[in-house]
Amino acid sequence: MAVEKTGKPGSEQLPQKSITVCGGLPEKLEHFLFNVPVSQRDRIRAKATYLITNFSHNPFFKSPSISTPIEKEVNLFLKQNPNILITRADKGNTTVAIDRDSYHYKSLELLSDPTTYKVLPKDPTLKIERKNNFLNNKLKATGHLT
């Protein structure tokens, strides 16, 4: 089944109240950082974000040597809580933690809105790829693309 966005402005954004952070991960991180020297907090936050982001995109991600207790705690927390989905936010360059079931439910809710999306009779991917390849070949043949 293929789905196409119908173009209702703003429909691709989740309302802020629908994103729930699970397990208290940010709070735990900030709690641990309270006892860390201020000069090191941003570096540790950056490493934790790196671990969370890479874990979310590849659950078999092997992190480089973990050198601080907070990094070990974050890694252990994510392994012990597989119900937490770490993903990129719709807007901004941020990573969010959300309950996997809530995310799935909200996604289905958004896709079921007929004013925003419609079910297509067949997957248009191959047709679009063929048109794109034809255009690329034509541009190459005329010297407009190298």
C-alpha positions, -999 to +999 in steps of 0.1 A: +000+000+000+014+034-009+005+067+009+008+101-006+007+134+014-021+156+002-004+188+012-024+201+042+000+227+056+015+218+090+000+183+090+034+167+091+042+182+125+033+165+157+019+188+183+043+193+212+020+177+237+020+144+218+057+138+222+063+123+256+097+117+269+099+082+286+118+068+314+131+101+326+162+099+305+169+136+302+161+141+339+185+113+348+212+127+326+208+162+341+207+147+376+241+130+371+255+161+355+248+181+386+279+167+403+301+170+372+322+201+368+305+227+346+334+227+322+328+190+313+289+190+312+286+199+275+311+173+264+293+146+283+259+158+269+274+156+234+287+121+240+254+109+255+235+124+224+260+106+202+253+073+219+215+078+219+214+088+182+236+060+170+218+034+191+185+046+177+197+042+141+215+010+147+206-011+177+237-032+172+259+000+174+291-007+192+302+025+209+338+036+213+353+031+247+329+046+272+349+066+297+326+082+321+300+069+345+271+089+329+279+074+295+278+039+310+245+047+328+229+060+296+240+030+276+227+006+302+194+025+306+187+022+268+195-015+268+172-021+298+143+000+283+137-014+247+102+003+249+120+037+244+123+048+208+151+074+202+145+093+170+150+127+153+124+154+160+104+167+131+119+202+134+153+212+145+184+191+149+173+174+181+169+138+193+138+128+212+129+098+234+094+086+231+074+055+241+075+031+211+037+023+213+028+060+216+049+068+185+033+039+165-002+050+176+004+086+167+019+077+133-012+056+125-035+084+137-017+109+114-018+085+084-055+078+088-064+115+083-079+116+048-074+154+045-037+149+048-029+115+032-046+093+007-041+056-001-027+052-036-038+022-058-002+012-064+033+021-053+045+049-076+082+044-068+093+025-099+075+049-123+092+079-106+126+062-107+121+055-144+112+091-152+141+103-131+166+080-148+153+090-182+157+127-173+192+121-160+202+102-191+188+130-213+207+157-193+239+136-196+235+131-233+231+169-239+261+177-217+241+195-190+250+168-164+283+151-160 
